[in-house]
Amino acid sequence: MTRPRAGSGARAALGAAALVIACGADPALAGGATDAAATGGAAGQRSAATLAACLARLREQALARGLRAETFDRHTRALLPDPGVLGLLQTQPEFRTPIWDYLAPLVDAERIRDGRAALDAWRTSLDAIERRFGVDRAVVVAVWGIESDYGRRFGQRPVLRSLATLACFGRRQSFFGGELLAALQILEQGHVDPARFVGSWAGAFGQTQFMPSTFLRTAVDLDGDGRRDIVDSVPDALASSASFLERAGWRSGEPWGFEVRLPPDFDPASAGRRNKRPLAAWIRGGIVHVDARPIDPEALGLSGASRAAALVPALADRSAKAAGNGGIGPAFLVFRNFDAIVRYNASESYALAIAHLADRLRGAGPFAVAWPTEDPGLDRAQRRELQRRLRARGHDIGPVDGLIGARTRAAIRIEQSRLGLEPTGRAGVTMLEALPAAR
């Protein structure tokens, strides 16, 4: 999925109300009610009226694009704004979370185990996908695992409601307006059951979380039932991800990248995915495999002229502590296939999660160099254990599900304050070990 990228700097720091006001939309949406009617007053009525006027304008665009009036009216007449999506528009975890916290629950023992089982269960479909698209099956399954935990978590927000809210309030209204029209086109073509059309706050849906316009461009009917159904057909979902990656420039038989050891005189300014050089130049500069073996381009299916970039994810994190690679943690050389994964979701942290999970599914081990932190992130089993310990201490954290939400963070802050720690609300190994095990 190509997700809308979160803002940065002061704009990203705006509160929900400030965001709405700054973008010229109705500030009633910042109130946090479940829907406009729930506000029970004039503000809620104004929000509903603003949405209705916006949808009337979008209806004209829809008809001009060939969408049937009956389709637009039937699916939009009862829509109400969802104020929650505007707050979520400000922050995406892959852009704001330290890399070690981001990867810990995404590439953990549970996801590796389940991914290997999926490789076996869907072998026939994956054989067909590799023949047709040339995309490595482990990468395809890794996308599935990261995006929806192999079909377990699709998101629960109605796609049309989320997109209508984002198309009519907040920033990037034009982008989300186009996504709303694409979503209506998907329903008109009969690919997805309207009752099953739920997804993320941004309108991504299905087992591999496509935005509607991405679906229209790249989704595939692999199972041959005449529908491109990424919600209820695993073969269609997996093939659609492979179709996307092929179009994004995936090169069959080439690696995404690999972990490396940097030379002592490595210039951090030369790092970055956009700072590409011939692989031969990096080799001459002293970069070797992480186990100190020389890099042989031909053995990797590459050449000395292959363009590569040095990726050092922890360089940008100010909380990094001295460890490994001179205090900068794991380092990688990445190639064109890594860029293809970034196209799926414009985040290098996301792409590294996909790439690393794919390697683990093939039998590779964890990164050789530790992340530069004294307080590593928690995998999902550890997060559930932390939640159990918080609940045992009387905190109402909701279900023990391994998802660190607002109530879990609030409970962590209380316990951190009690322990004399900085009340960040962060779930790390230090916090887990500081609390006694639940009995």
BELSUL-V972134 format. One record per residue. N is the residue number from 0. RES is the residue in one letter. D_LAST is the distance of its C-alpha to the last C-alpha in whole Angstrom. Layout:
n={N:N}
res={RES:RES}
d_last={D_LAST:D_LAST}
This chain:
n={0:1:2:3:4:5:6:7:8:9:10:11:12:13:14:15:16:17:18:19:20:21:22:23:24:25:26:27:28:29:30:31:32:33:34:35:36:37:38:39:40:41:42:43:44:45:46:47:48:49:50:51:52:53:54:55:56:57:58:59:60:61:62:63:64:65:66:67:68:69:70:71:72:73:74:75:76:77:78:79:80:81:82:83:84:85:86:87:88:89:90:91:92:93:94:95:96:97:98:99:100:101:102:103:104:105:106:107:108:109:110:111:112:113:114:115:116:117:118:119:120:121:122:123:124:125:126:127:128:129:130:131:132:133:134:135:136:137:138:139:140:141:142:143:144:145:146:147:148:149:150:151:152:153:154:155:156:157:158:159:160:161:162:163:164:165:166:167:168:169:170:171:172:173:174:175:176:177:178:179:180:181:182:183:184:185:186:187:188:189:190:191:192:193:194:195:196:197:198:199:200:201:202:203:204:205:206:207:208:209:210:211:212:213:214:215:216:217:218:219:220:221:222:223:224:225:226:227:228:229:230:231:232:233:234:235:236:237:238:239:240:241:242:243:244:245:246:247:248:249:250:251:252:253:254:255:256:257:258:259:260:261:262:263:264:265:266:267:268:269:270:271:272:273:274:275:276:277:278:279:280:281:282:283:284:285:286:287:288:289:290:291:292:293:294:295:296:297:298:299:300:301:302:303:304:305:306:307:308:309:310:311:312:313:314:315:316:317:318:319:320:321:322:323:324:325:326:327:328:329:330:331:332:333:334:335:336:337:338:339:340:341:342:343:344:345:346:347:348:349:350:351:352:353:354:355:356:357:358:359:360:361:362:363:364:365:366:367:368:369:370:371:372:373:374:375:376:377:378:379:380:381:382:383:384:385:386:387:388:389:390:391:392:393:394:395:396:397:398:399:400:401:402:403:404:405:406:407:408:409:410:411:412:413:414:415:416:417:418:419:420:421:422:423:424:425:426:427:428:429:430:431:432:433:434:435:436:437:438}
res={M:T:R:P:R:A:G:S:G:A:R:A:A:L:G:A:A:A:L:V:I:A:C:G:A:D:P:A:L:A:G:G:A:T:D:A:A:A:T:G:G:A:A:G:Q:R:S:A:A:T:L:A:A:C:L:A:R:L:R:E:Q:A:L:A:R:G:L:R:A:E:T:F:D:R:H:T:R:A:L:L:P:D:P:G:V:L:G:L:L:Q:T:Q:P:E:F:R:T:P:I:W:D:Y:L:A:P:L:V:D:A:E:R:I:R:D:G:R:A:A:L:D:A:W:R:T:S:L:D:A:I:E:R:R:F:G:V:D:R:A:V:V:V:A:V:W:G:I:E:S:D:Y:G:R:R:F:G:Q:R:P:V:L:R:S:L:A:T:L:A:C:F:G:R:R:Q:S:F:F:G:G:E:L:L:A:A:L:Q:I:L:E:Q:G:H:V:D:P:A:R:F:V:G:S:W:A:G:A:F:G:Q:T:Q:F:M:P:S:T:F:L:R:T:A:V:D:L:D:G:D:G:R:R:D:I:V:D:S:V:P:D:A:L:A:S:S:A:S:F:L:E:R:A:G:W:R:S:G:E:P:W:G:F:E:V:R:L:P:P:D:F:D:P:A:S:A:G:R:R:N:K:R:P:L:A:A:W:I:R:G:G:I:V:H:V:D:A:R:P:I:D:P:E:A:L:G:L:S:G:A:S:R:A:A:A:L:V:P:A:L:A:D:R:S:A:K:A:A:G:N:G:G:I:G:P:A:F:L:V:F:R:N:F:D:A:I:V:R:Y:N:A:S:E:S:Y:A:L:A:I:A:H:L:A:D:R:L:R:G:A:G:P:F:A:V:A:W:P:T:E:D:P:G:L:D:R:A:Q:R:R:E:L:Q:R:R:L:R:A:R:G:H:D:I:G:P:V:D:G:L:I:G:A:R:T:R:A:A:I:R:I:E:Q:S:R:L:G:L:E:P:T:G:R:A:G:V:T:M:L:E:A:L:P:A:A:R}
d_last={42:44:42:44:43:41:43:43:44:45:45:42:40:42:40:40:43:45:45:46:49:50:50:52:50:49:47:46:43:41:40:37:38:37:41:44:45:41:43:45:48:51:48:47:50:52:49:50:53:53:51:54:56:55:54:58:59:57:58:62:60:59:62:64:61:62:59:60:60:59:56:55:56:53:50:51:52:49:47:45:44:40:40:37:38:40:37:36:40:39:36:35:32:35:37:35:32:32:32:29:27:29:29:26:25:28:29:25:25:24:27:29:28:29:32:33:33:35:38:38:38:40:43:46:45:45:48:50:48:49:53:53:52:51:48:45:43:40:40:41:38:36:37:36:32:32:34:32:30:32:33:30:30:33:33:33:36:40:42:45:43:42:45:47:45:45:49:50:48:47:48:49:51:53:51:48:52:53:49:49:53:52:49:51:53:51:50:54:54:52:49:46:45:45:42:40:41:38:37:36:37:40:41:40:40:39:37:39:39:43:44:47:50:48:48:52:53:51:49:50:50:50:49:52:52:54:51:49:46:43:40:40:42:40:44:45:42:42:46:46:44:46:49:48:48:51:53:51:53:50:52:52:51:50:47:45:45:43:41:44:45:47:49:49:52:50:51:48:51:52:48:47:48:51:53:54:56:57:55:58:58:54:55:58:55:53:50:49:46:43:43:47:49:52:52:54:55:56:53:51:54:55:58:59:60:56:55:52:50:47:44:42:39:37:41:40:37:38:34:35:35:37:36:38:41:42:39:39:37:38:41:43:46:46:49:51:48:45:47:47:44:44:46:43:42:43:40:40:37:37:39:38:34:37:39:36:34:37:37:34:35:38:36:36:34:32:34:36:36:32:32:33:30:28:25:25:24:21:21:20:17:16:17:14:12:13:13:9:9:12:11:8:11:13:15:17:17:18:17:15:18:19:22:22:23:25:22:19:22:22:19:19:22:21:18:21:23:21:20:24:24:27:25:26:24:24:21:21:19:20:18:15:15:15:12:9:6:4:0}
